[in-house]
């Protein structure tokens, strides 16, 4: 895994909102869902890492350059906060992995080309032998 620079707290912003789903009587009065916002300009990420992060995040990055991660699976605000941070760390870890090297084009060997052509000719003779005489 590649090195990920620490994210300053000034670049992170948390908003809490009401979550849909299970929650019993608390669902309409307690704001348990978490929206974690990472301001990419303030995060101090290297350019290559930032570019891969934006590409991986896709529509989760706003036009202002803010990565938005939402977590609302749990009934507890603390667990949702932890889940949002975990999602951010996973995304950063995936972005920190260097891209694979480009594929090198290879050419078939002369022997493999000859084997393929011989097999095609043999198959053509077999099929030609199956046809009715006089069709040509």
Rosetta silent file (secondary structure, phi, psi, omega in degrees, C-alpha in Angstrom):
SEQUENCE: XXXXXXXXXXXXXXXXXXXXXXXXXXXXXXXXXXXXXXXXXXXXXXXXXXXXXXXXXXXXXXXXXXXXXXXXXXXXXXXXXXXXXXXXXXXXXXXXXXXXXXXXXXXXXXXXXXXXXXXXXXXXXXXXXXXXXXXX
SCORE:     score description
SCORE:     0.000 S_00000001
   1 L     0.000  138.035 -178.807    0.000    0.000    0.000 S_00000001
   2 L   -77.826  162.051 -179.362    1.283    3.441   -0.897 S_00000001
   3 L   -74.585  134.901  177.838    1.832    6.213    1.606 S_00000001
   4 L  -115.790  123.691  178.986   -1.161    8.474    2.233 S_00000001
   5 L   -66.765  148.384  178.730   -0.489   11.896    3.735 S_00000001
   6 L   -65.181  141.035 -179.710   -2.517   12.678    6.878 S_00000001
   7 L   -88.722  123.097  178.209   -5.679   14.663    6.197 S_00000001
   8 L   -68.580  145.535 -179.347   -5.876   17.861    8.248 S_00000001
   9 H   -61.808  -25.456  179.525   -9.051   18.281   10.295 S_00000001
  10 H   -66.656  -21.963 -179.303   -9.584   21.686    8.646 S_00000001
  11 H   -85.865  -12.883 -178.046  -10.223   19.889    5.349 S_00000001
  12 E  -102.508  145.328  179.016  -12.980   17.715    6.876 S_00000001
  13 E  -142.434  132.688  179.595  -16.503   18.829    7.636 S_00000001
  14 E  -115.422  135.481  173.995  -19.292   16.735    9.169 S_00000001
  15 E  -124.643  143.798  179.635  -23.004   17.334    8.821 S_00000001
  16 E  -114.300  137.743  179.742  -25.665   15.277   10.543 S_00000001
  17 E  -141.858  166.083 -179.109  -29.064   14.587    9.059 S_00000001
  18 L   -73.219  134.939 -177.927  -32.027   12.368    9.671 S_00000001
  19 L   -97.512  147.779  172.142  -31.607    8.919    8.250 S_00000001
  20 L   -84.626  169.086  177.095  -34.243    6.845    6.568 S_00000001
  21 L    96.912 -158.525 -173.329  -34.706    3.223    7.556 S_00000001
  22 L   -66.413  151.524  178.804  -34.763    1.557   10.973 S_00000001
  23 L   168.536   -6.334  177.957  -34.638    3.621   14.113 S_00000001
  24 H    65.080 -139.032 -177.486  -37.936    3.156   15.881 S_00000001
  25 H   -70.452  -19.284 -177.908  -39.312    6.265   17.550 S_00000001
  26 H   -78.026  -14.666 -170.616  -35.987    8.061   17.104 S_00000001
  27 H   -59.503  -30.005 -177.428  -36.113    8.013   13.311 S_00000001
  28 H   -97.016   -1.741 -176.725  -38.007   11.312   13.077 S_00000001
  29 L  -129.704  -13.426 -177.854  -36.193   13.226   15.788 S_00000001
  30 L  -113.097  131.739 -179.490  -32.532   12.147   15.962 S_00000001
  31 L   -91.729   94.070 -175.574  -30.021   13.063   13.278 S_00000001
  32 L  -100.443  -24.285 -179.327  -27.926    9.906   13.037 S_00000001
  33 E   -71.186  146.397 -177.764  -26.850    9.929    9.378 S_00000001
  34 E  -119.514  136.156  173.101  -23.469   11.498    8.692 S_00000001
  35 E  -117.993  107.683 -179.513  -22.349   13.441    5.649 S_00000001
  36 E   -95.287  126.147 -177.601  -18.564   13.734    5.662 S_00000001
  37 E  -117.170  125.318  177.655  -17.198   16.397    3.321 S_00000001
  38 E  -109.891  115.360  177.349  -13.521   16.517    2.322 S_00000001
  39 E   -81.040  108.947 -173.571  -12.407   19.805    0.768 S_00000001
  40 H   -65.167  -29.976  179.261   -9.790   18.626   -1.705 S_00000001
  41 H   -66.677  -34.865 -177.971   -8.145   22.066   -1.950 S_00000001
  42 H   -88.284  -10.689 -173.022   -7.462   22.095    1.807 S_00000001
  43 H   -74.410  -23.698  179.007   -6.469   18.416    2.044 S_00000001
  44 L    69.810   35.027  179.747   -2.924   18.914    0.744 S_00000001
  45 L   -84.371  146.897  173.534   -2.931   15.770   -1.380 S_00000001
  46 L   -60.037  151.690 -174.857   -0.318   15.230   -4.108 S_00000001
  47 H   -58.772  -42.211 -178.409   -1.669   15.999   -7.589 S_00000001
  48 H   -64.929  -42.767  179.234   -1.466   12.396   -8.822 S_00000001
  49 H   -64.841  -42.320  179.689   -3.279   11.077   -5.739 S_00000001
  50 H   -62.900  -42.053 -179.827   -5.939   13.782   -6.016 S_00000001
  51 H   -62.997  -44.097  179.270   -6.541   12.998   -9.702 S_00000001
  52 H   -67.206  -35.422  178.515   -6.966    9.264   -8.991 S_00000001
  53 H   -64.602  -44.937  179.708   -9.236   10.068   -6.011 S_00000001
  54 H   -63.586  -40.033  179.499  -11.494   12.299   -8.129 S_00000001
  55 H   -66.409  -42.055  179.496  -11.670    9.620  -10.829 S_00000001
  56 H   -67.690  -40.798 -175.718  -12.507    6.894   -8.288 S_00000001
  57 H   -70.830  -31.659  177.193  -15.063    9.008   -6.433 S_00000001
  58 H    63.928 -121.737 -174.777  -16.933    9.943   -9.609 S_00000001
  59 H   -74.268   -6.320  178.656  -20.190   11.741   -8.862 S_00000001
  60 H   -77.519   -8.565  176.940  -19.374   12.052   -5.167 S_00000001
  61 E   -99.138  127.461 -178.881  -17.087   14.991   -5.965 S_00000001
  62 L   -82.081  170.832  178.419  -18.899   18.308   -6.426 S_00000001
  63 L   -64.827  -24.224  178.871  -17.991   21.009   -8.925 S_00000001
  64 L   -80.607   -1.977 -179.425  -16.460   22.988   -6.035 S_00000001
  65 L    82.877   37.702  179.355  -13.970   20.167   -5.399 S_00000001
  66 E  -117.315  124.497  176.623  -15.621   18.674   -2.323 S_00000001
  67 E   -87.012  124.137 -176.906  -15.783   14.901   -1.835 S_00000001
  68 E  -110.883  122.624  177.835  -19.073   13.947   -0.129 S_00000001
  69 E  -121.678  128.412 -179.202  -19.345   10.619    1.731 S_00000001
  70 E  -113.409  143.354  177.133  -22.593    9.599    3.399 S_00000001
  71 E  -140.100  123.580 -179.528  -23.096    6.938    6.067 S_00000001
  72 L  -145.827   20.603 -175.746  -26.466    6.016    7.516 S_00000001
  73 L   -70.700  -35.451 -174.382  -26.380    2.255    7.993 S_00000001
  74 L   -96.448  162.805  178.582  -26.271    2.300   11.791 S_00000001
  75 L   -84.079  -13.976 -176.167  -28.717    3.737   14.327 S_00000001
  76 L  -101.876  138.886  179.155  -25.938    5.456   16.250 S_00000001
  77 H   -64.528  -40.075 -179.099  -24.349    8.722   15.187 S_00000001
  78 H   -63.080  -43.035 -179.660  -20.933    7.601   16.461 S_00000001
  79 H   -67.352  -36.192  176.985  -21.002    4.367   14.454 S_00000001
  80 H   -68.445  -36.511  176.324  -22.047    6.263   11.328 S_00000001
  81 H   -61.999  -44.747  179.572  -19.203    8.759   11.878 S_00000001
  82 H   -63.708  -39.853  179.666  -16.746    5.880   12.161 S_00000001
  83 H   -65.184  -40.321  179.429  -18.189    4.276    9.026 S_00000001
  84 H   -64.104  -43.156  177.911  -17.861    7.526    7.047 S_00000001
  85 H   -63.397  -39.203  179.394  -14.213    7.900    8.118 S_00000001
  86 H   -64.482  -42.168  177.086  -13.598    4.259    7.197 S_00000001
  87 H   -60.665  -41.915  178.913  -15.125    4.797    3.747 S_00000001
  88 H   -63.187  -44.545  179.572  -12.879    7.828    3.250 S_00000001
  89 H   -63.078  -40.233  178.642   -9.789    5.855    4.296 S_00000001
  90 H   -64.386  -41.963  179.310  -10.673    2.987    1.943 S_00000001
  91 H   -64.260  -42.372  177.774  -11.172    5.403   -0.937 S_00000001
  92 H   -65.234  -38.607  179.175   -7.845    7.106   -0.199 S_00000001
  93 H   -64.949  -41.427  178.411   -6.088    3.731    0.034 S_00000001
  94 H   -66.284  -36.848  179.725   -7.485    2.680   -3.348 S_00000001
  95 H   -72.300  -27.505 -178.104   -6.443    6.005   -4.877 S_00000001
  96 H   -75.821  -19.181  177.994   -2.948    5.697   -3.388 S_00000001
  97 L   -67.944  129.610 -179.697   -2.271    2.445   -5.232 S_00000001
  98 L   -67.238  148.121 -179.705   -0.226    3.248   -8.321 S_00000001
  99 L   -66.913  152.051  179.890   -1.936    2.449  -11.614 S_00000001
 100 L   -66.987  151.954  179.343   -0.814   -0.761  -13.333 S_00000001
 101 L   -65.036  153.002 -179.543    1.798   -0.379  -16.051 S_00000001
 102 L   -64.653  149.848 -178.065    0.443   -0.176  -19.595 S_00000001
 103 L   -71.103  136.296  176.997    0.066   -3.461  -21.430 S_00000001
 104 L   -89.521  130.198  178.640    2.869   -4.347  -23.824 S_00000001
 105 L   -72.067  139.014  177.875    1.678   -5.456  -27.223 S_00000001
 106 L  -120.768  155.108  177.655    2.940   -8.881  -28.220 S_00000001
 107 L  -114.301  145.517  177.442    3.132  -10.555  -31.608 S_00000001
 108 L   -68.954  150.803  179.314    2.462  -14.212  -32.290 S_00000001
 109 L   -74.099  162.150  178.903    5.496  -16.331  -33.178 S_00000001
 110 H   -61.614  -38.471 -178.691    6.025  -17.606  -36.722 S_00000001
 111 H   -64.697  -40.522 -178.989    5.449  -21.171  -35.510 S_00000001
 112 H   -69.621  -36.006  175.923    2.092  -20.291  -33.917 S_00000001
 113 H   -62.857  -44.572 -179.794    0.971  -18.486  -37.097 S_00000001
 114 H   -63.332  -41.828  178.132    1.959  -21.543  -39.157 S_00000001
 115 H   -61.852  -41.595  179.296    0.083  -23.911  -36.788 S_00000001
 116 H   -63.544  -44.991 -178.732   -3.041  -21.731  -37.015 S_00000001
 117 H   -67.335  -37.078  177.290   -2.957  -21.618  -40.820 S_00000001
 118 H   -64.959  -43.247  179.362   -2.345  -25.363  -41.059 S_00000001
 119 H   -63.604  -39.009  178.685   -5.280  -26.045  -38.727 S_00000001
 120 H   -64.805  -42.506 -178.824   -7.514  -23.724  -40.804 S_00000001
 121 H   -65.535  -41.753  178.631   -6.527  -25.450  -44.052 S_00000001
 122 H   -61.770  -44.782 -179.521   -7.154  -28.898  -42.562 S_00000001
 123 H   -65.074  -38.124  178.634  -10.563  -27.833  -41.286 S_00000001
 124 H   -64.114  -40.436  178.282  -11.429  -26.305  -44.676 S_00000001
 125 H   -64.531  -40.477  178.800  -10.562  -29.592  -46.449 S_00000001
 126 H   -61.337  -45.317 -178.837  -12.760  -31.539  -43.987 S_00000001
 127 H   -68.684  -38.176  178.737  -15.705  -29.218  -44.601 S_00000001
 128 H   -64.179  -34.769  179.579  -15.150  -29.210  -48.358 S_00000001
 129 H   -68.867  -21.437 -179.106  -15.229  -33.014  -48.349 S_00000001
 130 H   -80.845  -20.807 -174.766  -18.685  -32.927  -46.729 S_00000001
 131 L   -74.605  161.215 -179.775  -20.271  -30.875  -49.522 S_00000001
 132 L   -71.212  144.202  177.142  -22.113  -32.432  -52.427 S_00000001
 133 L   -67.026  146.758  177.345  -20.087  -33.057  -55.525 S_00000001
 134 L    86.908    3.890  179.703  -20.780  -30.649  -58.348 S_00000001
 135 L   -77.415  -21.223 -177.510  -21.600  -27.656  -56.136 S_00000001
 136 L   -86.387    0.000    0.000  -18.532  -25.811  -57.387 S_00000001
